[in-house]
């Protein structure tokens, strides 16, 4: 999320966490959605850079963060079911 301010990054994180909650049918608090979105943005940015996907603008960063957040929650759900 280069070039974004802290407030904009937090807003993208909250939105990405909210989108992941909707996609997977979960219900988390606002703070947890922020954490999910931030972790998802790191995961999404890592994967996007590895496959050579150029990400630009707020919409691109929100998309990458949302996909990363969905992947994070899905993997976390797999671990919670087996434990």
C-alpha positions in Angstrom: 0.0 0.0 0.0 2.6 2.4 -1.0 1.5 6.0 -1.3 -1.4 5.7 1.0 -1.8 7.4 4.3 -2.4 5.6 7.5 -6.1 6.6 7.6 -6.6 5.4 4.0 -4.8 2.1 4.7 -7.0 1.6 7.8 -10.1 2.3 5.8 -9.0 -0.2 3.1 -8.3 -2.7 5.8 -11.7 -2.3 7.4 -13.4 -2.6 4.0 -11.4 -5.6 3.0 -12.2 -7.3 6.3 -15.9 -6.5 5.9 -15.9 -7.9 2.4 -14.2 -11.1 3.6 -16.8 -11.4 6.4 -19.6 -11.1 3.9 -18.1 -13.6 1.4 -17.5 -16.2 4.1 -20.6 -15.5 6.2 -18.7 -14.5 9.4 -19.5 -11.7 11.9 -16.5 -10.0 13.5 -16.1 -6.7 15.3 -14.8 -3.6 13.6 -11.3 -4.0 15.1 -11.1 -7.7 14.1 -12.2 -6.7 10.6 -9.3 -4.2 10.5 -6.8 -6.9 11.5 -8.2 -9.3 9.0 -8.0 -6.7 6.3 -4.4 -5.6 7.2 -3.2 -9.2 7.3 -5.1 -9.9 4.1 -3.5 -6.9 2.4 0.0 -8.3 3.2 -1.0 -11.7 1.9 -2.6 -10.3 -1.2 0.3 -7.9 -2.0 2.7 -10.8 -1.6 0.8 -13.1 -3.9 0.3 -10.3 -6.4 4.0 -9.4 -6.5 4.9 -13.1 -6.9 2.7 -13.6 -9.9 3.6 -10.2 -11.4 0.2 -8.7 -11.1 0.4 -4.9 -11.2 -1.8 -3.3 -8.6 -2.6 0.4 -8.7 -5.1 2.7 -7.2 -7.4 2.3 -4.3 -9.7 -0.1 -6.1 -6.8 -2.4 -7.0 -5.5 -2.3 -3.5 -8.9 -3.0 -2.1 -9.4 -5.9 -4.4 -6.0 -7.4 -3.6 -6.6 -6.9 0.2 -10.1 -8.4 0.0 -8.9 -11.5 -1.8 -6.0 -11.8 0.7 -8.4 -11.4 3.6 -10.8 -14.1 2.2 -7.8 -16.5 1.8 -6.7 -15.7 5.3 -10.1 -16.3 6.9 -10.5 -19.5 4.8 -7.2 -20.9 5.9 -7.9 -19.9 9.5 -11.2 -21.6 9.3 -9.5 -24.8 8.2 -7.2 -24.7 11.3 -10.0 -24.0 13.7 -12.1 -27.0 12.5 -9.2 -29.4 12.9 -8.2 -28.2 16.4 
